[in-house]
Amino acid sequence: MQVYLFRDQSGSNNLAYSIDITGRNIPRSEPCTEWRFMNVVSYESLFLDREEVIRHLERFGFYAFKR
């Protein structure tokens, strides 16, 4: 399965994975948050705690984190 990586364009270090290519399902952390698509990744190449990320993606459709 493919996952889409997004970055907050507001200049913060916020990143998010989403199963939605548009990223519309990723909530805004602040009013100025604007998610911008960066890359397509596979489940196998996810970094961080892969099991936690996959569980969160399956349950909510996104996983937000700071770099």
C-alpha positions in Angstrom: 0.0 0.0 0.0 1.2 3.5 -0.7 1.2 6.3 1.8 1.5 10.0 0.9 3.9 12.3 2.8 2.9 15.9 3.4 4.8 18.9 5.0 3.3 21.9 6.6 4.1 24.9 4.4 3.9 27.4 7.3 7.6 26.9 8.1 7.2 24.5 11.0 8.7 21.0 11.2 5.2 19.3 11.0 4.9 16.3 8.7 2.1 13.9 8.1 1.5 10.6 6.4 -1.9 10.1 4.8 -3.7 7.4 2.8 -5.6 10.2 0.9 -3.5 11.6 -1.9 -5.1 15.0 -1.4 -4.2 15.2 2.3 -7.7 16.7 3.1 -8.1 14.2 5.9 -5.1 15.7 7.8 -6.3 18.2 10.5 -4.7 21.6 10.8 -2.5 21.9 13.8 -2.9 25.7 13.6 -5.0 28.1 11.5 -2.0 28.8 9.2 -1.3 25.1 8.6 -1.2 24.3 4.9 -0.3 20.7 4.0 1.8 20.3 0.8 2.3 17.0 -0.9 6.0 15.8 -0.8 6.4 12.2 -1.8 4.8 8.7 -2.1 6.2 6.1 0.3 5.5 2.5 0.9 4.6 0.9 4.2 8.0 -0.8 4.1 9.9 2.5 4.0 8.1 4.3 6.8 10.4 5.6 9.5 9.6 6.2 13.2 7.7 3.4 15.0 6.3 1.6 11.9 3.7 -0.4 13.8 2.3 2.6 15.5 2.2 4.6 12.3 0.4 1.8 10.4 -2.2 1.3 13.2 -2.9 5.1 13.2 -3.1 5.2 9.4 -5.6 2.3 9.4 -7.7 3.8 12.2 -7.7 7.5 11.2 -6.3 7.7 7.7 -3.4 10.0 8.7 -0.4 10.2 11.1 1.0 13.6 12.0 4.4 14.1 13.6 7.3 16.6 14.0 10.7 16.1 12.3 
